[in-house]
């Protein structure tokens, strides 16, 4: 039972770090252009 005293705070800390990383990615604009990368894959760079 004493291992729960260690594991629960570690789990909460890891969840908070993941949530902070998600909000940072939202704020920095990572999800602004969802179709751009998919369209760039299909474009031919050699054609002009």
N, C-alpha and C positions, 0 to 999 in steps of 0.2 A: 504493500500500500504506500510505502514511503517513496517509491519511484514515481508515483503520480504527482507528488509535490514538485518534482523536477520537470516531468514531461509536460504537464499542463501549462506552466509559464513559457516553456520553450515553444510549444505549439501556438500559443497566443502571440508570442513575439514573431514567429515566422509568418503567421497570418497577417499581422500588422505590417511587416516588411513587404509582403506581397501586395497588400492593399495600397500601401504608399507608392510602390513601383507602378501599379496600375494607374493611380491618379496622376503620377508624374508623366506617364506616357500620354494620358489624355490631354494634359495641359501643354505638352510640348508638340502636339499636333500629329501624333503617330497615326491616328485614325482618320485624318482629313480626306485623303485621296485613296479610297479603297479600290477603285477601278483602274487607276493609272498604271500600277505595276502589271496588272493582267493584260492591259492593252499594249504595253511596251514589249512584253514577251512575244506578242504576235507580229509586231512590226519588224520589217527587214531593214537592217541598218545600211546595207549596201545600195539599196535603190534610192534614187534621187528624184 
